[in-house]
């Protein structure tokens, strides 16, 4: 599968936009003491971009904590993410939904769950619906390495295999479940190996290489569209920051962090594009400035949006009901 230089340039811009947006959100969290607990995906941008770049508008994704790249590629505007982060009323949930769990069915985005692994069975159900409707739509669900140790994961994979559901399970293995290293979570080297127990492919992906990410996701998508069922993709990557911005990182060896930073997904793609003559220093600066301008405009929009009124706290939380006499 050959990826055109133009496609690679677009992927590059999506990754830069994700990185700069996450940096701005981390900055705002510190400066403004923002209400949302921030979980940055810095260092993991290639996963969401590579996985979602080839999707159709009618395909479905379900996010996890570190999938802002997927949001952006699927059609969520930066201003929507920033407004959600600041708790504004610009969304259907009027400030009750975090920027990590956004949903918008008009663009095929099912709201994620705050509980680890809970979105996996939901994704299988959505994929079964797509199949029974007679479409070739596919569903992608994102989750972290720790989620693969929960019952939701195993039940979801088992049902997907039985039903031959068109779902791609995308595990973002960033080497730590909160502060617990993967080596202490499981006795196997590859989470992808678990797929064989359910009778479908498990594939290890270089989660810091957007080309490898794109190509292997496309193979899984084609398989799902053809009616051949699910695929588990284990994307090996690393988060540069703590589990959240409230957390220190003393539990990680500094040399480990630096070794993974040397595998920066943006720098890797930058070098390839420059080697091929598709990207220059001036173009890099131009894209970066365009992205920063876009984020600044989005922040101005989010800042001008209204906060919910205090009385809205319990509105739209409970379904209306009547008590029979």
Number of C-alpha atoms within 10 A of each C-alpha: 9 6 10 8 14 10 12 19 16 14 23 25 19 23 30 20 24 28 22 16 26 21 15 17 21 18 13 16 19 13 9 9 11 16 11 15 16 24 22 25 26 22 23 32 31 31 34 30 29 29 30 23 22 17 20 13 13 17 19 24 29 26 25 27 21 25 25 31 28 28 27 21 22 24 14 18 14 23 20 20 25 25 26 25 23 26 25 23 19 17 17 11 17 19 22 17 20 22 24 25 22 24 22 13 11 10 17 18 25 22 18 27 18 13 9 20 26 19 25 29 21 18 28 29 19 23 29 20 15 20 20 11 10 8 11 18 22 29 28 27 23 27 26 23 24 23 22 21 15 12 13 18 20 20 13 20 28 19 16 27 21 12 16 19 29 33 33 28 28 27 26 27 26 22 19 20 16 13 15 13 16 19 11 9 15 14 9 11 9 16 23 22 16 17 21 11 13 15 15 19 17 22 20 18 25 19 29 26 24 28 23 19 25 25 18 20 28 19 12 27 26 16 18 24 18 11 13 16 25 32 29 24 29 25 28 21 24 23 22 18 16 20 19 16 15 12 12 12 16 9 10 14 9 10 9 10 15 11 10 16 15 10 15 21 25 22 15 14 22 20 13 13 17 13 11 11 10 14 18 15 9 9 11 16 11 12 15 16 12 14 20 17 12 16 20 16 14 19 22 13 15 24 15 10 15 15 16 15 10 8 7 12 12 8 11 11 10 7 6 6 6 5 4 4 3
